Amino acid sequence: MDKKNYIWLVVGAVVVVAVIYLLVAGSTPNNGTTGQPTVNGSQNAAVTPGGKTNQPAVAGSNTPVRSTETAPLKENIISVDGATFSPKNIDATAGAKVFMTFSAKDAKKHTFAFENEDLAFITVTFSKAEGDKSITFVAPKAGTYSFYMDAKDNKGTLTVK
């Protein structure tokens, strides 16, 4: 084998190894422990009409929050009818996953959002015509986090212990 063919063989081998490495590194499972929310199983954040996600999640800090939760997730169903919604208070444990489902009982389009900076990346729009929408995210540090439905004076709280 001459020198020119040997060089092409080495270059080809390096390319094959690089492709295999990228495939293996890109397939490492996330397991939902990054502190970023999931939307209907996706690792991206904000829910838009139709259940699609359109922007990456960015938690309030650069440090991922690891979930220590081992029990099945408790579903928090937020039901909206007109200008009222319930429940207005949700409890969670810091670092544990929070699972919320939004259900509209009327024909109006609704918007759910957190006011606090640590959870401001979570916004959900939903309607009866679109069906229920679910999100999962890791609860931030202990504290009280305000959220609202449709208008900023129609509030509820997430209490994290």
C-alpha positions, 0 to 999 in steps of 0.5 A: 500500500502506498503512502497516499492510500495509507493517509486516506485510510487513516482519515477515513478511520478518524471520521468513522470514530468521530461519527460513532462518538457523536452518536453515542454521546448524543443518545445519553438519556437525560432522565429528567434530572436537569431542573428543566421542565418537560411538556408532555414528555419533552425536555423543552419548556413553554407550551403553545397552542396545540401542545407544541413547545417553542423555547428551551427551558431555562431555570432560575439558576445555573445549578441543576436541581436533582429530584430526590422523588421516588414515589409516583407523581401526584397530578395537580389538575387545574380546572378553569371555567370562565374567570374562576379556576381551582385549586388556587394553592398547590404544594410541592417539595423542593427538588421534586417533580411537579406534575400539572394538568390544565383543563378548560370547562368553557370555550375560552382560551386560557393562559397560565403563567408564573410571576416569579423569576425562578419559574417565569419560563413556564407559560401554558395556553389551553382551551377546551377545543385543544384538550387538556395540557400537562407539564412537569417541572422540578420544584425550585427552592423552598418558598411561595411562587405566585401564578395567575390564570388569564389576568394578573389579579386572578392568582394562585400560589405554589408553596414549596417546602 
